[in-house]
Amino acid sequence: MIAPQEIEIGKTLVFEGYADDFASSIVAMQFSLDDGKTWATHDVSDTTADLWVHWTFSYAPQQAGAYRLKVRSMNEAGRVSPLSAVVDFVAR
């Protein structure tokens, strides 16, 4: 198991990755910092099914503690990824 990355409170951390839904176009990337209770949706509808979506997400924690970022994609049929990508980090 890899230990979570540690960052300073207020320092911006940039996450990035790729998403693909095989034969369907991805129209949105969704991000959650509350274990999936709420999701921030970012439109990427200008992508096509034959291209991977490169995404970035920036966040600067304002309080000390452990954080978990969940990331998922939504395709043109409105279906979301069955499994979210997960990144854990700690702010000190």
VEXDREN-2710 file (C-alpha; in Angstrom, 1 decimal):
% VEXDREN-2710
k/r/px/py/pz
1/MET/0.0/0.0/0.0
2/ILE/1.3/3.5/-0.9
3/ALA/1.1/6.1/1.9
4/PRO/-1.0/9.2/1.1
5/GLN/0.8/12.2/-0.2
6/GLU/1.3/14.9/2.4
7/ILE/0.9/18.6/1.6
8/GLU/0.8/21.9/3.4
9/ILE/-2.5/23.5/4.3
10/GLY/-3.5/26.0/1.6
11/LYS/-1.1/24.6/-0.9
12/THR/-2.7/23.7/-4.3
13/LEU/-2.4/20.1/-5.3
14/VAL/-3.1/19.2/-8.9
15/PHE/-4.5/15.8/-9.8
16/GLU/-4.6/14.5/-13.4
17/GLY/-5.5/11.4/-15.3
18/TYR/-7.2/9.9/-18.3
19/ALA/-10.7/8.4/-18.8
20/ASP/-12.1/6.2/-21.6
21/ASP/-15.5/4.6/-22.1
22/PHE/-14.6/2.5/-25.1
23/ALA/-17.4/2.9/-27.6
24/SER/-19.2/5.8/-25.9
25/SER/-18.2/9.5/-25.6
26/ILE/-17.5/10.9/-22.2
27/VAL/-19.5/14.0/-21.7
28/ALA/-18.5/14.9/-18.1
29/MET/-16.0/14.3/-15.4
30/GLN/-17.1/14.3/-11.8
31/PHE/-15.1/14.9/-8.6
32/SER/-16.1/14.3/-5.0
33/LEU/-14.3/15.2/-1.8
34/ASP/-17.0/13.9/0.5
35/ASP/-16.8/10.2/-0.3
36/GLY/-19.4/10.5/-3.1
37/LYS/-22.2/12.2/-1.3
38/THR/-21.9/15.1/-3.7
39/TRP/-20.2/15.4/-7.1
40/ALA/-18.9/18.5/-8.9
41/THR/-19.5/18.0/-12.6
42/HIS/-17.3/19.4/-15.3
43/ASP/-18.5/19.3/-18.9
44/VAL/-16.1/17.6/-21.5
45/SER/-18.8/17.0/-24.1
46/ASP/-16.5/18.2/-26.9
47/THR/-14.7/14.9/-26.7
48/THR/-15.3/11.9/-29.1
49/ALA/-15.5/8.2/-28.4
50/ASP/-12.2/7.5/-30.1
51/LEU/-10.2/9.7/-27.8
52/TRP/-9.3/9.4/-24.1
53/VAL/-10.3/12.4/-21.9
54/HIS/-7.3/14.0/-20.1
55/TRP/-8.6/15.6/-16.9
56/THR/-7.1/17.8/-14.2
57/PHE/-8.5/18.8/-10.9
58/SER/-6.9/21.4/-8.5
59/TYR/-7.6/21.6/-4.8
60/ALA/-6.1/23.5/-1.9
61/PRO/-7.2/22.1/1.5
62/GLN/-7.9/24.8/4.1
63/GLN/-7.9/22.5/7.1
64/ALA/-5.5/19.9/8.5
65/GLY/-6.7/16.3/8.0
66/ALA/-7.0/13.3/5.7
67/TYR/-8.8/13.8/2.4
68/ARG/-10.0/11.4/-0.3
69/LEU/-10.7/12.6/-3.9
70/LYS/-13.0/10.4/-6.0
71/VAL/-13.1/10.8/-9.7
72/ARG/-15.5/9.2/-12.2
73/SER/-16.7/9.8/-15.8
74/MET/-20.2/10.1/-17.3
75/ASN/-20.9/9.0/-20.8
76/GLU/-23.3/10.3/-23.4
77/ALA/-26.1/7.9/-22.1
78/GLY/-25.8/9.4/-18.6
79/ARG/-24.1/6.4/-17.1
80/VAL/-21.3/7.0/-14.6
81/SER/-18.2/4.8/-14.1
82/PRO/-19.1/1.9/-11.9
83/LEU/-15.8/2.4/-10.0
84/SER/-14.3/5.7/-9.1
85/ALA/-10.6/6.4/-9.2
86/VAL/-9.5/7.3/-5.6
87/VAL/-6.6/9.4/-4.3
88/ASP/-5.9/9.9/-0.7
89/PHE/-3.8/12.8/0.7
90/VAL/-3.1/14.5/4.0
91/ALA/-2.9/18.2/4.7
92/ARG/-0.7/19.3/7.6
END
